[in-house]
Amino acid sequence: MPLPAGGGIRAGADVPAGPSGWPLRPGLDWCAGFVAGVLDAAGTRTTDDLVVRAAGQRGHELVEHLVAAGRAVGLRFTGSSTARGVEGTGRRGGVVEAVLPGDARTVARLVGRVDPTSAAVRDMAGATVAAAGAQVVGVRALGRRQPMFDITTGTGDFVAEGVISHNCFARNTHTYLDLDAGADFDSQIVVKVNAARVLDRELRRPRWRREPVAMGTNTDPYQRAEGRYRLMPPILRSLADTGTPFSVLTKGTVLTRDLPDIAAAADDVPVGLGVSIALLDEELHSRLEPGAPSPRARLDLVRRITDAGLPCGVMVAPVLPLLTDSAEALDAVLERIAAAGATGATVLALHLRPGTREWFLQWLAREHPGLVERYARLYRRGAYVDADYRRALGERVTPLLRRHGLDRPVTTMRLRGRAGAPDADAGRNRGAGRRRVGAAPRDGEQLSLL
C-alpha cells in the first residue's frame, strides 16, 4: 500500500492516526500514492460520495494532508469537522471527514490519476453522469483490447456503448490549475516546455501501437505562445519518425511556419489538418475573439495548406444562434471556405459548457442584451442548444455543404496527394532513409475527428 511509514490506518474503521514524516515538497507521484493508499485503507462509499473519516489530532492531520495531496493531483476533497479542542491539551478531538464527489467523471479521474486498488473506491456502478442525466449501472471487461477515440469537443461526459470518456473545453480546464475560466483564461497560459521530449520517449516505447494522435481537440497547439516556444516542430518530427498518424485542428496561423515539416511527414504517415473558421464578420470577430487570427487570415491558412498538397477541412464552429446562423451568412462563409480549397467542412452550433457558459453569457449581456432571454430558452436544457434548433440548422446547412462540395468530414487523415490511407510497405519504404520505429497503419485506416 503506497503510504508513508507510520500511517497507522486500518481498513474499514475510523482512522486514529495520520502519517508521519510528511515531505516538505511532495512530488506528484508521492501525492498520488498517498491519496490511493488512504482511500484503499479507509475510503468508504456513500450514495453520492467517497468518504474518509478520521478521529483525533492525527486524524485531523491526515485529512489535511489528504486534501492537499488531492489538490496537487487535481482531486478536490472537501473537509468537514465535528472537532472541538481537547481541554487542557491544545489538541483537536472529534471526527473529521474528507469527501470526494462520487459522480462518474470524478471517479474516472480518480482512477486515471491515482489508481487505487480498492474495488469499492474504483467501482462506478451507481455513479451519476451529469451530462446525460443518467447513472452507470455496471462496468464489465470486454475481454479484448480496442482503440478508443475521444471525439467530444466540450466539457462533460461522453457516453457511447458503455464507455465514459471525458474531454474538457479549454476554458474550464484552467480551473483544474486553480485558475478561473474567465480573466485567467484570457491572460494566463501554462506551457509544458518538455512536451516534445516526453512525447518522443513515449512514442518509442515498445508498447506504442501507432494509434492516430489528434491535436487541437481541446487546446489549440498553435496559440501565439507557440511562436516563442516552438514546441510543435520536434513533436511533428517525433510523430513522423515513429510512424504515428496525426491530425491538427487549429485557428492559429503559426501553423504556416511548420507546413514544410507537416508536408514531409505526410509523405510517410497519414496526416489530417483542420482549421476553425466560425464567421466572416470582422467586427463581430474582433469583439468575440480578440487577439485570435482574423477570418481572412484563417482562410489564407486553408489556402496555404491545400497549396502544399495537404487535405484541409474546416470546422465552422461555433455557429451563434440569431447572430451568425442565417442561410445568407452560412452560405457566404461556406463559399469562401470552398474557394480557399478546403476538402470538407463541419458545421456545429455553439455549446455552452461550464466555464464557457458563464463567460459567453456575460459577453452576450454586454454586446447583445436583447438576445439574453432568447438564449435562455434555447439553452434551457443545459450545454446544448434546443433539439428543434439543431434540426433546423441541419436542414439549412446540408444543401449548402452539398452545393459548395464540402459535404465531407473534418479531418480525414491521409497521405499527401492520395485519397486513401497508405500502403504499409510503401510507407515503410518512403521512410527508410529516416529514423523510424514500427510500421505505417494498415491499409484503409482513416480517422475523422467528427
N, C-alpha and C positions, 0 to 999 in steps of 0.2 A: 504494500500500500504506500503510495508516494507521499508520506507525511514526514516532517522533520522529527528527529528523535525526541521522545518525551511528550508526545501528543496527548497521551492519556485518554484515548477515545474508545468507547465500547459501542459496537453496532447495536441498534435497537434500544438505546437508552439515552436519557439526558446526558449531556457531556459535562463532567465535573471539572475538567482541567483543559487548559489551552496549550498551544505549542510553546516550546522554549527555543531560544536561540534564533529569533526572527531576524533575518539578514537586514542590513541597513539599506541595501538596494537590491531587492529581489528581482531576478530576471523573469521574463515571461514564462519560460519553461518551469521555473520554480513555482510561480504563481498558479500555473495550470495544474501542476502536480498537487499543490496544496489544496486547491478547490476540489479536484477529483477525489483526493483522499478523504477530506472531511465529508463530502457527500456520500462516498461509499460507506464510511463508517457510521454516520449519524444522520444522513438525509432521509426524510420521510416525505410521502406524497399525500397531500390533501386533495379535495375535489378540484381545486383550481391552482394550487401552488406546490413548489418544492420547499421544504422547511428544514432548517437545522435549529434545534433547541439546545440551549446550554444554560448552566447554572453556576453561580458563584463568581468570584473575582476572575479566575482563569477562564471561565465560560464567557465572560464579557470580553476578555482579551481575544479569545478565539474568534468570536463573532466579528469583532472589529477588524481582525486580520483577514477573515473570510470576505468581508465586504470590500476591503482594499484590494485583495488579490483578485476578486471577481471583477472589480472595476478595471484592473490592469489588462484583463483578457476579454473585456467587452461584455461582461455579465453584470447586470445591475441588481444586486441584492439590496433589499431594504431591511433595516433592523427595527425591532420593537422591543420594549423592555418593561418589565414589572418591577425593576430593581429599586431597592432602597439601600441607603448606606447602612452598613452593619455598625451599630452604635459602639463607639469606643475603639474601633479598629481602623477606620479610614478605608475599609474595603467595601466593595459593592456586593450585595446579595441579590436574591430574587432570580428570576428567569429572563433570559433574553433570547430572541429569535432572529434568525436571518432568513428572509423569504425571497424566493425567486419565482416569477410567474411561470406557470406550468403549461402555457399555450404551446402549440406545435412549433411555431417559429423559434421561440426561446429554447425549447428542448433540443431542436435541431442544431441551434448554435452552440448549446452546451456540449452536445456530443461531439461536434466537429472541433471545438476549441480545447476541451479539457479531457474528453474521452473517459468518463467514469466507467467503472465496470459493473456497478450495481444495476441489476435488471429493473428494480423499482424506480430508479432515477432515470434510466435511459428510455423506459417504455413510453411510447407516445399514445398508447390507447387511451381514448377519452379526452386527449388534449384538444383544445379548440383551435379552429382555423379561422381567424377573424375575417379574412378577405372573402372567404367562401361562405361564411355563416354556417359552418358545419363542424363535425367532430371527427377525429381519427378513430375508427372503430377497430383497427388492428394493423399490425405491421408484420409481414412474413417474408422470409427469404424466397427469392425466385429459383434458387438452385443453379443460377448461371450468372455470368458477368456480361454486361452490355453497356455501350457508351450512352451517356446522358448529356443532353444539351439544354442549358437553361436559356429559354428564348423570351423570358419576360423582360419588359422594359420599364417597369415601375416598382416602387416599393410595395412589398406584400408577398403573400404566399401563392405560389403557382402550383396547382394540384392537377396531375394528369396520371391516370392509370395507377393510382395508389402511391405515387411518388410526390413528395413535397420538396420543392426547390425554392430557394429564396434569392432574389437579386434586387438590390436596393438602388433606386434612382439617386443620382449623385447628391442632390441637396440633403436628403435625410441621412446619408452616410456620414456627413460631418458630425452628426450628433453622437456617433459611435466614439468620437475622439473628444467628447465633451465640448464641442463647438456647436454653434447654433446653425440652423438651416437657412437663415436669412443673411444678416450682415456678415457673419463669419464666412459663409459660403462665397459671398461676393468679394471678400478681401483676403482670405487665408487659404493657402494651399499646402498640402503635405506632399513632399517629393521623396519617393523611395529611390535614393541615389544608387543603391546597389541592385536595383531590379534586374538589369541586364545580366550581371554576374550570377545572381541566384537562378534566373531562368535558364541560363546556359548550363549550369550544373545540373538542374533538374531534367532538362531535355536529354542529357547524356547518360542518365541512369538507365540501367538495363530494363527496368520495368516500364519505361515510357513507350507507349504503343503508337505514337504519331497520330493521336486524335487531333482533329481540327481545333485550332485555337482562335476564338473570336475576341477581338479587342475593340473597345469603344461601346460595348453594350451597357455599361454602367457609367464610367467616367471617360471622357474624351482623351485619348492618348496624345492628341496634337493640340493641347492647350498652349497658350502663349509661353508658359514656362518651359515647354519642350524646346523652344528656340534657344534657351540658355543652357539647359541641362543635357540636351542631345542624348536622351536615353533610347530613342527608337532605332537609330541605325544599328547598334550592336544587337538589339532584340531581333530585328528583322534578319540579320545575318545568322544568328543562332537558330532561328526557326527554319530558315532555308537550308543551312548546313546539316541539320539533323533530320531533314526530310519531313518537316511538320507543316501541313497545310495551315493557312491562316487567313483571316479576314480583318478588315479595319472599317469601322463606322465612325465618321468624324464630321465636324463642321469647321475644322481647323485647316487653314491654308498652309500651315507649316509643313503639311504632308508633301507639298510640291518639292521641297528640299530632298526628300527621300525617294522620289519617283525612280531614279536610276537603280537604287537598291531593290525597290519593290519589283521593278521590271525584271531585274536579273533573277530575283527569287522566283518569279512567275515562270521562268524557263525550266525550273526544277520541281516546284511543288504547286499545287492548286492555290490560287490567291483570289480573294474577293474584296472589292472596295465599295464602300457606300458613303454617300455624302448626305448630310441633313440639310434640307432647304425647305423651310416652312412657309415662306411668303415672299412676295416681291416688293411690297411697300417699304421703301427705305425709311420713311419717317416712323412708321409703326415698329419696324425692326430696331431703330435706334432707341426707342422707349422701352421695348420689351427685352432686348438682348444687348444692352450697352457693352461695348468692348469686344463683342463677337464679330467675326468677319461678316461683311455685308452680303446680301443675297447675290449681288453682282460678282463679288469675289468668289463665292462658292460655286456659282455657275461656271466661272473661269476655271476653277479647280476641276470640275467634272470634265471640261473640255481638255484640259492638260492630261488628265488620267486616260481618257479614251484615245487621245492622240499618241500616247505612249503604248497603245496596243493592249491596254488592260480593260477588263469589264468594270463598269461603274454603275451601280444602282443608286437611286435617290430615295431617301426617306422624307416624304412630305409630312412632317410632324413637328410640333403638334398643330393640327387644324384647330383654330379657335372658333368655337360656335359664335355665330352672329357677328364675327369680325372678319374672318378670312375664309368662310365656308360657302360663299355664293358660287353658283356654277360659273359665273364670269371669272371670279378670282382664281378658282381651281383650274379652269381651262387655260388661263394666262400662264400660271406657273408651270403647268404640265407642258405647255407648248414650248416655253423657254428651256425646260429641262430636256425635252426631246431634241431641241435644236443644238444643245450642248453635247449631244451624243450619248446620253445615258442609255444603258441597256435594259433598264426596268425601273419601276417605281412602286412604292407602297404608301398609301395614304392612311394616316391614323389621327383620330380626334384626340384632343387634349385629355390627359389623365391627371387627376388631382389627388395624388397620394399624400400621406402625411409629410410635412416638411415643404413640399411643393405647393400643397393646397393653401396653407396659411400665407405663404409668400405671394402666390398669384392673386388670391382674393384681395389682399392689401393693394396690390398693383391695380386690380380692376376697379376697386372702390375709388382710387385716386385718379385713374385715367378715364374710366367709363362708368361712372356711378349709376347711370341709368340701366346698366346691364346686370347689376348685382342680384336683384331678385330673380331675374330670368335664369341666371346661372345657378342660383339656389335650387330652382325647380329642376333644371337639367341634371344637376349632380346631387339630387336629394337622396339617392340610394348609396352614395359613397364615392369612391375614386373614379368610377367610370360613368361616362355620360349616359343619359337615358337610352334605353334599348330602341325606342322608336326613332330617336335622333340618329343612332348608329345605322339603323336600317335605311333611313332616308339619305344619309351621307353616302352609304354604299351604292344605292341606286343612282345617285348623282355622279359618283366618281367612276363607276365601272365603264360606261360608254366613253368617258373622256380618256381613260387609260388606253382603251382599245383604239380610239381614234388616233392617238399620238404614238402608238406602238410601244407602250410602256407597261403592258399587262404581263410582266414577268417579275419574278421575285427579286428581292434585295437580300443579301448579296450572294448570288450563286458563285461558288468557288470553282475556278478552272484554270488550266494552264493558259498562258498568254497566247492569243491567236487561235485558240481551239475552243469549240463549243462544248466539248465534253471533258471529263476528267482524264488524267493521263494514263498511258500505258505504263505499267510498273517498270518494265525493263528499260523503256525509253527514258523514264525519269531517272533511273539509276545511271544510265549511260551518259546523260547530259551532265550529271553532277560528278562524273568520275574524276575530273581534274580538281575538285574542291574537297575540303574536309567534310565528310558526311557520315552520318550514323543511321543505319537502318534503310528501309525501302520506302519508295513512294506509295501513296494509298492505292488500294485495289481499284481495278477498272470500274468505272461507273459511279464512284463515290462523289457525292456533292453535298454541300451543306448550305441551306438558306437560313439566314437569321430570322426571317419572318415568313 
